[in-house]
Amino acid sequence: LQLVESGGGLVQPGGSLRLSCAASGFTLAYYTIGWFRQAPGKERERVSCISSSDDTTTYADSVKGRFTISRDNAKNTVYLQMNNLKFEDTAIYFCNYPGGFWGQGTQVTVSS
């Protein structure tokens, strides 16, 4: 079971990125998937989550109104659309399911 994150990069404040979390070896639709991030010197935090049962979504207060999580079952992928990015969004972003192993993540850097 493997999740691979992609889509990170360097973006200016106010810009947008869309992160992808692609699954191999299992069907992503059956799992609750979370996006997490870890900034330098800080603990990993959950940013957003989408449930397996009814696609209910949750967001950290710091990203509400700016980030949107979604899933495309046909592509076996979960996305995180990030708009109006801020300096403090700079971090390595990971996706995972409960009990899963952590991947390498994808780096998001917000800088002018």
N, C-alpha and C positions, 0 to 999 in steps of 0.2 A: 504494500500500500504506500503510495507516494504522492505527495503534493509538491508542485513546483510553482514558485512565485515568479512573476515577471512584470515588466511594465514600469519599473522605477526609473529614475533619472534626475537630472538637474533642471529645476524650474524656478522662475522668478516668483516673488510673492504675488498672489492674486491669480496665478496660473493654475492649470489643471493637469491631472494625470489619471490614467485608468490602470489599475493593477489587476492582474489576472492570477488566478489560483487554479491550476489545471491538475486534475487527478488522473492517476494511472493505476490500474489494478483493482479499482473498485468504483462503484457508482456513487458519485458525489451527492446525488439527490436524496439518498437515504441518511445523510449525515447532517448534523448541525455544524456549521462552519463558522469559525471566527477569524477575523483579521486582528492582528496584534502588531504592536510596534515597540521598538526599544531604541531609545536615544542614548547617545554616549553618556556614561556615568549614571544612567537611570535604570530602573527596573522595567521589565517588559510589562506593557499594559494592553488590555483589550480595547480595541477601537470600535469594533462593530461585530455583529453576529447575525446569522440568518438561520432560523430553525428548520429542521428537517420535516416537521409535521405540517406546518401551514405557511412556511416562509415568513413567519413573523420576524421583524428586524429590530435590533436594538443598537443604540449608539452611545458612545461616551459623550458626556456633556461638551467636551472640548471640540467635538467634530460635528455635533448636531447641526443640521441645516447646510452643511458643506459637503459631507461625504454620503454616498449612497451605496449600499451593498445590494447585490443582485446575483441571481444564478441563471445559467443557461444550461439546462439539463441535456439538451442535444449535443452541446459541446463539452459536457462534463466539466464545467468551469464555473467558478464563482468570481465575481468582479468586485472591485472597490473603486467607484468613481469618486475622485477627490477634486473638489473645486475650491476656488478662493484659498489656495494654499498659503500658509503662514510659515514664518521662520521656525516656529516651534513644532511644526509638523515634520521637521527633519528627523529621520530615524531609519532603521532597517525595519521593513514591514514583512510580517510572516502571516501565513494562513495555517490553520490547524483545526482538527476536530478533537473532541474530548478523548484523552488517552493516546493521542497520536504523537508521533515523533516530530521534532522540529526540523524544518529544512533550513536552507541557507538564507532564505529571505531575499528581498529586493530593496536596494538602497534608494531612498527618496531624500533629495537634498533641495531645500528651498533657500535660494540665495540670490541676491541682486548683484 
